[in-house]
Amino acid sequence: MQNFKKQEQFRHNWYIFVTNYGRVRSNETEKIIMPVINHDKCPLCQSNAIKKRFACTDHFATGETFDVYECTDCHFAFTQNVPDEKEIGRYYESPTYISHSNTNKGITNRLYHLVRKIMLKNKTGLVKRLTLLKNGKILDYGAGTGHFARAMKKRGWEVTAIEKSDKARELSRKEFDFEMLPVESLSDIKDREFDVVTMWHVMEHIQNLDNMWDELYRILDDTGIAIIAVPNSKSYDAQRYGEHWAAYDVPRHLWHFTPNTIMRWGEKHNFLLERQFTMPFDGFYISALSESNKGSRLHTIKGFWNGFKGWLAQAKRRGASSSIIYVFRKRR
């Protein structure tokens, strides 16, 4: 009887161990792989009606697979069993991670830099058009290597840039003499400090979404706006490529938004969705990467062709755009 109790206690302890530290290899049963985050209910609407859509491969860093789940009630999609905040950093560790470097290796990355120059002009113009301000106070959260933040500073704005990556902040400081703050600085910002907060392809990386939305509400002026750009998992290219769609980008992309689900996230935290704008160039880049994920020959050419078809689709229907810019205002 005593041995049986010991065995039961061992099984209980082993269950807690595996739950807290993720999958364990069968031939290395005493090796901790990593802590993971598992959702047993929808992070948006708290429904228990969640189910697996498919498994996606991390084509960028490790070759590991991660499951994408969806809530059958509100249709919010998310990556399941992702590494926690302390562990996920290694999935960004590559000299070719385009947001944290200035690499020009490969045709696709050279195209990215060309398009970025065009989009910088569009983004800065959008801020001016939406705010009607010649200058103001702006926070760029998740600033990468600081290109947009520096562009706004050149236009006379008082700019604060926050970036999680130590490497990206160092690159910005050394190559551009531009200082950016670590993410821990967000909580030090005064209430109602900014006219504008921008997050360009950042929200999908944030582990604690509820806290991020609450902080956005706190630091924005009552007449301020949040400009948030994210991939659209209901886009033409997302539907075409399925689990090979490059913008799933597991496990770095934790959340997979649609126009409806990001609107609901805003409403949950007392924001109103005011405007939407397409990002017409993103579909070309994402389609080329998606073709590469499939192992296609001539993936760049095929990707550009499908990107062109996606561009035609989003010209007719905004919801077909590969990525969408959302403009939120505080509900008062």
N, C-alpha and C positions, 0 to 999 in steps of 0.2 A: 504493500500500500504506500509506503514511504517512497519507494522508487517511482511509483506511478505519479505521485504528487510532484516529485522532482522533474519527471518528464513533462508533465503539464506546465509547470513553471517555466521550463526551458522553452517549450513551444510558445508560451505567451511572450516571453522576453524576445524570442526570435521574431515573432510577428511585429512587435514594437520596433525592433531593430530595422527590419526590412521596410516598414512603413515610413520610418524617419529618414532612412538613408538610401532608398531607391532600390533598383533591381540589383541582384547579386548573381554573379556568374556561377553556374552549377559546379564547375571544377575549381572555383576559388571562393568557397562558401564563407570564408572568414574575411574577405576583402570588401571594404566599403567602397562603393562606386561613387556616389555623390548624394547629397540631400536633394530631393525633388519636391515640386509643388504639384499636388493633385487636387483637382476640383471635383467634389462630389455633388455640386449643384451649380447652376448657372451664375457666373459672377455678376451679371447684369440684373436679371429678374429674380434670382434665387430659386428658380424652379428646379425640381429634381429630374425633369425630363430632358436629360442630356444623352447624346449617343455619338458614337464614333462615326465620322464621315470617311476618313481614309488615313493612311500613314504617309508621311512625307519624309524625304531623305534630306539630311544636312549636306548639301553639295558643296558648301563653302569651306568647312573646316574639318569635320570628323567622319563623315559618311554614316553617322548614326541615323536611326529613324525615330520619329516622334509622331504621335497620333494627334490629328486635328479633330476636335469634338464640336458639336453644335447643339444648342438648345432648341428643342422642337417647339417650344412655346414662343420665344421672342426671336429665335434664329440668330442669336449671337454666337460666333464661332471663336474658338480659342485652342491653343496648343496645350496638350495635357502632359503632365509629368515633366515639366521643364526644370532645369537646374535652378536652384535658388540664387538669390542675389550674390552670395559669396562665391558661387561656383561658375556662374554663367560667363564670367569674364574671359575664360579660355576659349569660348566659342567665337570671340571677336579677334583672337590673336592671329593676325595674318597681315603681312605688309601690303596685301592687295585689298584690304577692307576699305572700300572707296571713301566712306564717310570720315574715316580716321586717318587718311593718308592723301598724298597727292600723286599716287601712282598713275602713270600713263601707259602701263603695259597692256598690250592687246588692243584690238580694234574697238571692242565694246567700251573699254575704259576711256579711250581717246574720244569716242563719241560722247560719253558721259560728261567729260570736261567741256566739250564744245557746247552741249546743251545747257550745262550749268551756267555758262556765261550769258546765254540768252535768258534763262529763267531768273537769274539774279536781277536783270533789268525788269522783268515782268513782276517779280515779287516786290521789289522796292516801289515800283509804280502802283502796285495793288495797295500797299500800305498807305501811300499818299492819297490814293483815290477813295479809300474806305474811311479814312480819318479826316480828310480835308485839312490836315496839318502839314505845315512846312517843316516843322521839327516837333519833337515830343520825347517822351521817355518810353523806351522799348526794351523788353527782355526777349532774347532769343534763347530758348531752352533746348538743350541738345544741339549745341551750335556746331558740332563737328570740328572742322579746322577753322571755323570762323569767317567763311567767305561772305555770308549774308550779313552777319553782324558788322563786319568792316565796311561793307557797301552802305549800310544804313548810317554808320558813323561819318562816312565821307559826305553824306547828304545832310549833315547837320543835326542828326538825332543824338540824344544822350542814350548810349547803348550799354546794356549789361548783357553779358554772354555767359551761359552756364553750360558746362560740358563734363560728362562723367569720365571720359577717357583721359588718363594721365598723359598718354602718348600724344593725343590730339592737342591737348592744352600746351604741351611742351613744344610741339611743332609750330603752333600758332605764335608762341612767344619767341622762338628762335628765328623762324623764317619771316614773320610778319610784324614782330614787335607788338603783338596784340595780346593783352592779358585776358584770360577767361577764368571764371570761378568754378570750383568743384560743386557737385550737386548738393553737398551739405549746406551750401550757402543759401539755398532757397528758403529755409526756415528763418533766416536772419533778415529777410526782406520785409520792409514795413508794409502795413496794410494799405491798399489802394495806391500803390506806388507807381504803376505803369499805365500808360495810355494804350499800349499794345503788348500782348505776349504772343510770340510765334513759336510754333513747334512743327518744323518741317520734317516729316517722316520720323517722328520721335514717339508719339503716343503708343504705337504698337510695341515699343520696347519697354514701357513702364510697368514694373511689376505690381505696384500698388496703385491701381487706377483711381479708386475712390479718393485716396489721399491727394493724388495729383489734381483731380478736378476741384477738390476743396481748396487747394493752394492757389489754383488759378483764380477762383472766385475771390479769395482773400487779397491777392496782390494786385488785381485789376482795379483801376479806378471805376467808379460807378457808371461812367459813360464810355469805358474802355471796351476793347474787343480782343477776343482770342482767335487767332488764325491758326488752324490745325490742318495739316496735310497728312493723309494716310492712304495706303493702298486700299483699293475697293475690291473685296472678295466676290462681288457680283458683277464684275466687269466683263467685257467681251473676252479678254485674254485669260482671265481667271476661269471662265466657263470652258474655254477652249482647251486649256492645258491641265485642268484638274489638279491632281497631286503633284504634277511637275511644275506648276506655276511658281516662278521664281520669287514672287512677293509673299509666298507663305514663309519662306526663309526661316524655317525652324532650326533651332529653338530660339533664335534671336527675336523673331516676331512672335510675341506671346498672344496677341489679340488680332482678329481678322474682321475688320469693320466693314459695314455697308452703310449707305446713306441713312437707312432707317435706324440701325443699331447705334451709330454714333450720335444721332439726334436724341435717342433715348438716354444715352449716357449723359449728355448735356442736361436734359430735362431732370434727370435724377439729382443733379447737383445745382439746380436753379439757374440754368442757362437756357437761352432761346437760340435756336439755329436760325440765323438771319439770311445768309447767302451761301451759295455753292458755286465753285468754279472748277472746270476740268483742268487736268494737267496733260495736254495732248502728246507731249514727247515721251512720257513715262512708258507708254505701251510699247514703243519701239525697243527700248532698252530691256524691259522685262520680258518681252517676247523672245529676244535674242538669247537671253539667259535661260529662258524656259526651254527653248530648242536645245541648248547645250545640256540642260538637265536630262532631256530625253535621250541624249546621245546622238542627235541628228547630225548628219554630214551637212556642211554648208549652213551651219546653224545661224550664222549672222545674216545671211541672205534670206533664209526662210523666216527668221525672226522679224526682219524688216518688212517682209511682205505681209506677215500676219499683223505686225504693228500698224501697217498702213490700213488694213481692213478694220482693225480696232479703232483707228483714227476716224475712218468714215462712219463707223457705228456710233462713236461718241458725239460726232457732229450732229447726228439725228436724235440721239438719246443720251443725256448727260450721265445717266446711271451706267452706261457702258464704258465709261472712262476708267483706265487702269488705276489712276489715283485721282483723288478729289480734294480740293481745298475747301474747308468749312469755316465759316465766320460765325462765331458765337458772341452774343451779348448777355450780360447779366440780367436776370429777371428782377425787376424792382417793384 
